[in-house]
Amino acid sequence: MRIAFYYRKGNTTFGCMLPEEKERLHVFFAAEQKREAAKSLSRKLDHGDKKK
């Protein structure tokens, strides 16, 4: 028997994910979040430099 994680995809739709997929998805989103944070910081620094 394998364990699966269920998640909500919308108001009435659910999905299923195996534990190893969950870990890969977590790693992907962590990397994506870091990338977005770096972009945001870069934009803020660029925007701050233009005001001077």
Secondary structure, 3 states (H helix, E strand, C coil): CCCCEEEECCCCCEEEECHHHHHHHHHHHHHHHHHHHHHHHHHHHHHHHHHC
